[in-house]
Amino acid sequence: MDRRERLHAVLRGESIDRVLCGFWNHFSSEQWYGKAAVQAHVDYYHKVKPDMLKVMNEHLYRLEKPISHVSDWKGIKALPWESTGYEQYLEEFRMLRRELPQDLPLFATVHGVLVSAYHATEEPGFFGNLDNLITRHLREDPDTVAEALKTVVATLSRLVTELVKAGADGIFYAALGGEAERFEESLFENYVKPLDAAVIEHIKDQGAISVLHICKGGTNIPMYAGIDADVINWALHESSYTLTDGRRLFPGKTLLGGFDDRSGVLVDGTAEEIARKAAKIVSEAGRERFILGADCTLPEDIEIAHLRAVMEAARDL
C-alpha cells in the first residue's frame, strides 16, 4: 500500500497498518516564490519523508480596484485570470509535482474567501484585528459585501480547478473569520459560511480531497458544522473544542491535528515525550478517520528531529 492508497483508505474509514501524519512548516521569506520555494519544499520532504505534503501559497489575492468605503464593493468584478498572479503559484506547484515522488499526496494551499479579500484591501499579517476593513464592511452592509465576495469565490474556484489539473491530490482551504468575537453568529451563518461552503463544494466537484482548516484561536467551531469537507483541522489548543467534540460536530469526517503548533512537547519535548503525547492523542481521537498533525502550520525553526519522532511513534500506533 503506497502513501496515496493509505490516505484514501483513512478517508474511507478503513483501518490501515499505522497512523498517518500531516505536518508542514512555514519557510523564510527568501523561500516564498519561484525555484527557491520549490527547493524549500523538496528539502523539507527529504528531511521528514512525510505521508503527505502541503504546498505553501504566498501569492495573495488581488481586487480590480482599491476599497475604502463600503459602497466601493458595489458592482466589483473579478480580475481577468491572467491578472490574478496565480499563474506563478501554479508553475511552482507543477515543478514540485515533477520533483517529488508520484505517490506522495500533495495538498495545495488556498486562502479562504474572507482572508483573500483582506489580503486585497489591507496590509497582510494583521487579519486578527477584529475591526479590519473587510470585517467592518460586512457588518455595515452584509448584502452588498457578500455579493461582491462571490467574485472571490469564482476566482478561488478557478484556482482550485487549475491546481487539480496541475496534479494536486487535495486543497488545504484556510478559512478565517470564525472567531467568536468577530461576527454575530447569524451574520456568519447567513453571509460568510455559504461562501466558504461554495469553495469546498467546488473542490469536491473537481474530485479532489478537501481539507477545511479553521484558522485562528477562539473560533466558534460549531458554526462550521455542515460544511462538507473531507478533513477538518482547527486550533485545538486555542479553543474549547476537543477532538471528541470534533467527532460529534463533524460525523463521518476525518480529523487532522492533536499537537500544539507553537508550544508544548512538539516544540521543546524529548523524543520519548513526543511519543507519549502522540499515543495519548490517538487514544482520544481513535485510529480511524484520523491524521496526526498540529493546530496550524509550524514555525520555520521547528526541529526536524521532533517531526521525525512523531513519524516514528506513529508507525507503532
Backbone torsions as a table, in degrees:
resi	resn	phi	psi	omega
1	MET	NA	120.6	-179.8
2	ASP	-87.4	-177.6	-173.5
3	ARG	-64.4	-40.6	-180.0
4	ARG	-66.9	-40.6	178.4
5	GLU	-64.5	-40.1	177.5
6	ARG	-61.0	-45.2	-178.6
7	LEU	-61.2	-47.6	-178.7
8	HIS	-65.7	-32.8	175.9
9	ALA	-64.1	-41.7	177.6
10	VAL	-61.9	-43.6	180.0
11	LEU	-63.3	-28.3	177.6
12	ARG	-82.5	-5.4	-180.0
13	GLY	85.2	17.6	-179.4
14	GLU	-88.6	153.4	175.2
15	SER	-81.3	137.8	176.1
16	ILE	-124.8	-178.2	-171.2
17	ASP	-72.4	-17.1	-179.6
18	ARG	-160.0	172.4	177.9
19	VAL	-84.5	133.5	177.7
20	LEU	-80.9	154.4	179.1
21	CYS	-124.0	142.0	176.2
22	GLY	-134.9	96.4	179.1
23	PHE	-126.2	142.6	177.9
24	TRP	-148.7	151.6	-178.0
25	ASN	-130.9	158.7	175.4
26	HIS	-68.3	155.7	174.4
27	PHE	-116.0	162.4	179.8
28	SER	-66.8	159.7	-176.0
29	SER	-60.7	-25.3	177.5
30	GLU	-70.7	-11.9	-177.7
31	GLN	-115.4	26.4	-177.0
32	TRP	-83.9	-30.2	-169.1
33	TYR	-131.2	156.7	169.5
34	GLY	62.7	-147.9	-176.5
35	LYS	-62.3	-31.6	178.7
36	ALA	-65.0	-39.4	177.9
37	ALA	-65.5	-43.0	178.8
38	VAL	-61.1	-46.6	-178.5
39	GLN	-64.0	-36.9	178.8
40	ALA	-61.2	-42.1	178.6
41	HIS	-68.4	-41.3	179.3
42	VAL	-62.8	-44.0	178.9
43	ASP	-62.1	-42.4	178.1
44	TYR	-59.8	-44.7	-179.8
45	TYR	-58.0	-47.8	-175.8
46	HIS	-67.9	-28.2	178.3
47	LYS	-77.2	-38.1	-171.7
48	VAL	-101.9	-32.6	-173.4
49	LYS	52.6	59.6	-174.2
50	PRO	-73.6	163.8	175.6
51	ASP	-74.6	-23.6	179.9
52	MET	-158.0	161.6	-177.4
53	LEU	-136.5	129.4	173.2
54	LYS	-93.1	130.5	179.7
55	VAL	-93.3	122.8	-178.4
56	MET	-67.9	153.7	-179.3
57	ASN	-133.3	106.0	179.2
58	GLU	-102.7	12.5	-179.2
59	HIS	-94.1	111.3	-169.8
60	LEU	-92.2	152.9	-176.7
61	TYR	-65.6	149.8	178.0
62	ARG	-126.2	144.0	173.1
63	LEU	-108.1	162.3	-176.0
64	GLU	-72.9	-17.1	-178.5
65	LYS	-156.0	160.5	175.7
66	PRO	-65.9	149.5	178.1
67	ILE	-117.8	123.5	176.0
68	SER	-121.7	-45.3	-176.9
69	HIS	-112.7	155.5	-177.5
70	VAL	-60.3	-28.5	179.6
71	SER	-67.9	-19.4	-179.3
72	ASP	-66.2	-17.9	-179.7
73	TRP	-76.3	-19.5	-175.8
74	LYS	-65.2	129.2	175.6
75	GLY	72.5	11.2	-177.7
76	ILE	-66.5	144.5	-178.8
77	LYS	-119.6	154.2	176.4
78	ALA	-70.7	145.4	175.7
79	LEU	-65.2	148.9	169.6
80	PRO	-55.5	145.8	-173.8
81	TRP	-53.3	-41.8	-176.4
82	GLU	-67.4	-11.7	179.2
83	SER	-100.5	-1.3	-176.6
84	THR	-76.3	-24.3	-176.4
85	GLY	85.3	0.5	-176.6
86	TYR	-80.0	-13.4	179.5
87	GLU	-61.3	-34.0	178.7
88	GLN	-65.1	-41.7	177.3
89	TYR	-61.6	-42.4	179.0
90	LEU	-62.0	-40.7	179.4
91	GLU	-66.5	-39.9	175.0
92	GLU	-59.2	-42.3	-178.2
93	PHE	-66.4	-42.6	178.6
94	ARG	-60.6	-41.1	179.0
95	MET	-62.7	-42.2	178.9
96	LEU	-64.4	-41.8	179.9
97	ARG	-60.5	-35.6	178.5
98	ARG	-73.6	-33.3	-174.0
99	GLU	-79.7	-30.4	-170.8
100	LEU	-99.9	159.3	-179.4
101	PRO	-56.1	142.5	-174.4
102	GLN	-69.7	-21.1	179.1
103	ASP	-88.3	-0.4	179.7
104	LEU	-81.7	115.5	178.2
105	PRO	-66.4	127.7	178.3
106	LEU	-109.8	130.7	176.5
107	PHE	-113.2	122.7	178.4
108	ALA	-88.1	135.9	178.0
109	THR	-80.8	128.5	172.4
110	VAL	-125.4	122.4	179.5
111	HIS	-73.3	142.9	-176.3
112	GLY	-63.8	167.5	-175.7
113	VAL	-58.9	-48.8	-174.4
114	LEU	-67.5	-43.7	-179.1
115	VAL	-72.9	-28.0	174.5
116	SER	-63.3	-43.9	177.3
117	ALA	-63.4	-37.1	176.2
118	TYR	-62.4	-46.3	179.7
119	HIS	-57.0	-32.0	-176.6
120	ALA	-84.7	-7.8	-173.6
121	THR	-122.7	-18.9	-177.8
122	GLU	-143.2	170.7	179.5
123	GLU	-63.4	125.3	180.0
124	PRO	-60.6	152.3	174.6
125	GLY	104.9	-4.5	-176.8
126	PHE	-128.9	32.8	179.1
127	PHE	-60.3	-27.4	-178.0
128	GLY	-58.3	-17.7	175.1
129	ASN	-60.5	116.5	-176.2
130	LEU	-72.2	-3.2	178.3
131	ASP	-125.7	33.3	176.6
132	ASN	-68.0	171.2	-169.6
133	LEU	-60.7	-47.2	-177.2
134	ILE	-65.4	-37.3	177.4
135	THR	-65.1	-47.1	-179.0
136	ARG	-62.1	-44.0	-179.1
137	HIS	-67.4	-35.6	176.6
138	LEU	-64.7	-37.5	177.0
139	ARG	-67.1	-38.7	-175.8
140	GLU	-71.2	-43.4	-175.2
141	ASP	-148.1	75.5	-174.4
142	PRO	-62.6	-33.1	-179.3
143	ASP	-64.2	-47.6	-178.8
144	THR	-65.8	-46.7	-175.0
145	VAL	-70.2	-42.7	179.5
146	ALA	-63.4	-35.7	176.5
147	GLU	-64.1	-41.7	177.9
148	ALA	-65.2	-35.7	-178.0
149	LEU	-69.8	-12.3	173.7
150	LYS	-64.8	-25.6	175.3
151	THR	-69.6	-31.9	175.3
152	VAL	-66.2	-43.2	176.4
153	VAL	-55.8	-44.8	-178.0
154	ALA	-62.5	-44.2	-179.6
155	THR	-68.2	-43.4	178.7
156	LEU	-64.3	-35.1	177.8
157	SER	-65.5	-40.0	175.8
158	ARG	-63.1	-40.7	177.9
159	LEU	-60.4	-44.0	177.8
160	VAL	-57.5	-47.6	-179.6
161	THR	-57.5	-45.2	-178.0
162	GLU	-68.6	-36.1	179.0
163	LEU	-67.3	-39.3	177.5
164	VAL	-65.1	-41.1	175.6
165	LYS	-60.9	-32.1	-179.1
166	ALA	-79.3	-3.6	175.2
167	GLY	111.0	12.3	178.2
168	ALA	-70.5	129.6	172.6
169	ASP	-74.1	-31.3	-177.2
170	GLY	-158.3	173.7	179.4
171	ILE	-121.2	127.0	173.8
172	PHE	-92.9	100.1	-173.4
173	TYR	-95.0	111.4	-175.7
174	ALA	-91.2	98.2	-178.1
175	ALA	-90.2	126.5	176.0
176	LEU	-121.4	156.3	177.3
177	GLY	116.8	-0.9	-176.6
178	GLY	-94.2	11.9	177.4
179	GLU	-60.3	139.8	-173.7
180	ALA	-58.2	-29.4	-175.9
181	GLU	-94.9	-2.1	-175.6
182	ARG	-79.3	-51.9	-177.2
183	PHE	-129.2	151.7	166.4
184	GLU	-62.2	146.9	-175.1
185	GLU	-58.4	-38.2	-178.9
186	SER	-65.1	-37.6	178.7
187	LEU	-66.3	-43.9	179.3
188	PHE	-61.6	-48.0	-176.5
189	GLU	-62.1	-39.1	-173.5
190	ASN	-86.9	-27.2	-171.4
191	TYR	-121.0	-37.3	-176.1
192	VAL	-90.0	-50.5	-176.8
193	LYS	-55.1	-43.5	-179.9
194	PRO	-61.5	-30.1	178.8
195	LEU	-68.7	-47.7	177.4
196	ASP	-62.9	-42.5	-179.0
197	ALA	-61.6	-34.7	-179.3
198	ALA	-65.5	-39.8	178.8
199	VAL	-68.8	-43.3	177.5
200	ILE	-58.7	-42.0	179.4
201	GLU	-62.8	-38.6	179.0
202	HIS	-66.3	-39.1	176.8
203	ILE	-57.0	-46.6	-179.4
204	LYS	-65.9	-37.0	178.2
205	ASP	-61.8	-28.0	179.3
206	GLN	-82.9	-0.6	179.9
207	GLY	78.6	16.8	-178.9
208	ALA	-100.1	160.7	175.5
209	ILE	-78.1	133.7	-179.4
210	SER	-108.3	123.7	174.9
211	VAL	-109.8	117.9	175.8
212	LEU	-93.6	105.8	176.1
213	HIS	-96.4	112.2	179.8
214	ILE	-90.1	100.7	-168.6
215	CYS	-87.3	154.2	177.2
216	LYS	85.2	156.7	177.9
217	GLY	-85.5	166.0	177.5
218	GLY	68.2	23.3	-178.1
219	THR	-79.7	149.0	176.2
220	ASN	-88.0	83.7	-171.4
221	ILE	-56.3	-40.1	-179.1
222	PRO	-59.0	-22.2	179.0
223	MET	-63.8	-22.0	-178.6
224	TYR	-90.1	-6.3	178.4
225	ALA	-59.5	138.8	-179.2
226	GLY	99.0	-18.8	172.8
227	ILE	-72.6	125.1	-165.6
228	ASP	-88.6	56.4	176.1
229	ALA	-83.7	157.1	178.8
230	ASP	-78.6	-36.2	-175.2
231	VAL	-129.3	138.6	-179.6
232	ILE	-121.0	134.8	-179.7
233	ASN	-140.5	134.8	178.5
234	TRP	-148.4	170.6	-178.4
235	ALA	-77.6	81.1	-175.8
236	LEU	-55.3	-41.0	-173.4
237	HIS	-85.4	-2.9	175.4
238	GLU	-118.7	23.3	177.3
239	SER	-143.1	173.7	179.0
240	SER	-98.1	10.5	-175.9
241	TYR	-104.7	118.3	-176.0
242	THR	-87.3	174.4	173.7
243	LEU	-61.1	-36.3	176.4
244	THR	-62.0	-41.4	175.5
245	ASP	-61.6	-39.3	179.4
246	GLY	-60.7	-38.1	176.6
247	ARG	-60.7	-37.7	-179.6
248	ARG	-74.9	-40.9	-175.3
249	LEU	-76.9	-29.3	-176.5
250	PHE	-127.1	65.7	-176.2
251	PRO	-61.4	137.2	177.9
252	GLY	78.9	1.8	-179.6
253	LYS	-99.3	156.6	175.1
254	THR	-86.0	131.1	178.0
255	LEU	-97.8	143.6	178.8
256	LEU	-125.1	126.8	175.9
257	GLY	144.3	-154.1	178.1
258	GLY	124.2	-43.5	-178.9
259	PHE	-93.4	146.4	170.0
260	ASP	-72.5	135.7	-176.7
261	ASP	-88.5	-11.2	-173.6
262	ARG	-118.9	-17.1	-179.3
263	SER	-153.9	177.9	178.7
264	GLY	89.5	-167.1	-168.5
265	VAL	-65.9	-30.7	-179.8
266	LEU	-65.0	-30.3	-178.5
267	VAL	-87.4	-44.6	-173.3
268	ASP	-132.3	16.4	-179.4
269	GLY	-89.3	171.4	174.4
270	THR	-85.5	168.0	178.2
271	ALA	-59.5	-38.2	179.6
272	GLU	-66.6	-41.9	178.9
273	GLU	-65.8	-39.0	178.5
274	ILE	-64.1	-42.1	179.7
275	ALA	-63.7	-41.4	178.8
276	ARG	-64.7	-41.3	179.4
277	LYS	-64.9	-41.9	178.6
278	ALA	-59.0	-44.6	179.6
279	ALA	-62.7	-39.8	179.3
280	LYS	-65.2	-42.3	179.8
281	ILE	-61.9	-47.4	-178.7
282	VAL	-65.9	-34.4	176.7
283	SER	-61.1	-39.3	179.1
284	GLU	-73.5	-45.8	-172.9
285	ALA	-80.9	-29.0	-171.9
286	GLY	88.8	155.7	-177.2
287	ARG	-79.5	-30.2	-176.0
288	GLU	-78.7	143.3	-179.8
289	ARG	47.7	51.8	178.3
290	PHE	-145.7	138.0	173.8
291	ILE	-124.4	123.9	-178.8
292	LEU	-74.0	124.8	-178.0
293	GLY	-157.5	-152.5	-177.8
294	ALA	-128.2	171.3	-180.0
295	ASP	-58.5	-38.5	-173.5
296	CYS	-156.5	-174.0	177.2
297	THR	-63.7	136.3	-176.0
298	LEU	-77.6	154.8	177.0
299	PRO	-64.4	155.9	-174.6
300	GLU	-66.4	-20.7	-177.6
301	ASP	-97.3	17.1	178.8
302	ILE	-60.8	142.3	178.8
303	GLU	-72.0	119.4	179.4
304	ILE	-59.6	-34.1	179.3
305	ALA	-59.6	-31.0	179.0
306	HIS	-69.7	-38.3	177.2
307	LEU	-68.1	-38.9	176.9
308	ARG	-63.2	-34.1	178.9
309	ALA	-64.9	-39.2	176.4
310	VAL	-64.1	-45.2	-179.3
311	MET	-59.1	-42.0	179.6
312	GLU	-65.4	-43.7	180.0
313	ALA	-63.2	-39.6	-176.9
314	ALA	-63.8	-27.4	-179.7
315	ARG	-66.0	-21.5	-178.6
316	ASP	-104.1	3.6	-176.2
317	LEU	-95.2	NA	NA
